[in-house]
Amino acid sequence: MQIFKFGGASVKDANGVKNLANVLQTIGYDNTLVVVSAMGKTTNALEVVIKNYFNNKPQLQSALQEVKKYHNEILLELFDNENHSVFKNVSTLFNELNTFLYTNKSPDYNFVYDQIIGYGELISTTIISEYLNSVNIKNNWIDVRNYIKTDTYYRRANVDWEATQRLISQNLNTATLNITQGFLGSDANNFTTSLGREGSDYTAAIFAYCLNAKSVTIWKDVPGVLNADPRYFENAKLLNKISYREAIELAFYGASVIHPKTLQPLQRKEIPLFVKSFLNPKANGTKICKDIVLEPMIPCFIVKNNQVLISLSSLDFSYIVEENISNIFNLLHQHKMKVDVIQNSAISFSVCVDNIYNNLDKLLLQLKAKFKVVCHQNVSLYTIRHYNDKAIFQIETGKTVLLKQLTQETVQVVTQ
């Protein structure tokens, strides 16, 4: 088995869908499972639908209509016959979404988020599966929620590996080309769950692990894994080879080209991961596998924006010791703060966090009961792997450095 994953940028329009078919025809699709994300910026558009559902009901249908219009334009470019079954199938999915919006009784934002957000993937894969069949690339559309089972940690669900392995092993027909959704799973009650933003890569790794696949290929609009995000850094260079260890380090620090959870199941079974360009499918791209040295050995830059730096100090100049640190981490855990950097001294403790769940005000209120608190919002966290003086200078020039931490291979700098 080989697992292919196509992200939203690769299928953002009709030409993207046609190119996906071209990639399959160029590379071959025997014993292949294809994981596909929502088209283009559909996930963002559905987040607007969710926002309006909770805060601006008069604009709800308008936001939903934008999503329908976007997909309908792609459908009309791909299919000449408006009586084709794909139009009815996509309409059925939108009707399901509408029904949920009008019948849901749950006030839980995270639960509602997952029930709505997954329609991006369900719609994209329905369109792609039907198009591939129409150009004689015969395939089987499968609902990933019937295969990947999770807990009820909505928006960042944890995989039930035992149940998932059993369902994939027993029910998936590997003799045909399968098309399925990234990012999604379902809980024990069959409600939709999501694996976190950019979780489609992780979906591909889950299937690869359960199927003992020979490889996973992530198809992107870049030549492979670059040493920096070209949106923020000039002259980004292609990394030809990366070890699992190095890739996991880069993912942990926030490299956007690879989902942090993706590499762990692949590493356990030594399944190589390729990152290639869907615009040039025969190019080598980047290979991630066991026991190889980073090639070329150059600094790798990662930036995470919209972070929060919280600096704590004791109210009475007493030491911040194990008990205090334990209490701080308990509060961070309770408020679902993703910790990116910590730094402490005898009487101070600083932490840079990602306020994904918008619980910052509640957290600060509790921290201020025990500590003197200074909070910097909308800061940027820069991480450089295999840094040198020139690389650090490049990051710090023209910025106010709020925190800096160096280890043997990695430097992290928080700036404003």
Secondary structure, 3 states (H helix, E strand, C coil): CEEEEECHHHHCCHHHHHHHHHHHHHHCCCCEEEEECCCCCHHHHHHHHHHHHHHCHHHHHHHHHHHHHHHHHHHHHHCCCCCCHHHHHHHHHHHHHHHHHHHCCCCCHHHHHHHHHCHHHHHHHHHHHHHHHHCCCCEEECCHHHCCEECCCCCCCCECHHHHHHHHHHHCCCCCEEEEECCEEECCCCCEEECCCCCHHHHHHHHHHHHCCCEEEEEECCCCCECCCCCCCCCCCECCEEEHHHHHHHHHCCCCCCCCCCHHHHHHCCCCEEEEECCCCCCCCEEEECCCCCECCCCEEEEEEEEEEEEEEECCCCCCCHHHHHHHHHHHHHCCCEEEEEEECCCEEEEEEECCCCCHHHHHHHHCCCEEEEEEEEEEEEEEECCCHHHHHHHHCCCCEEEEEECCCEEEEEEC
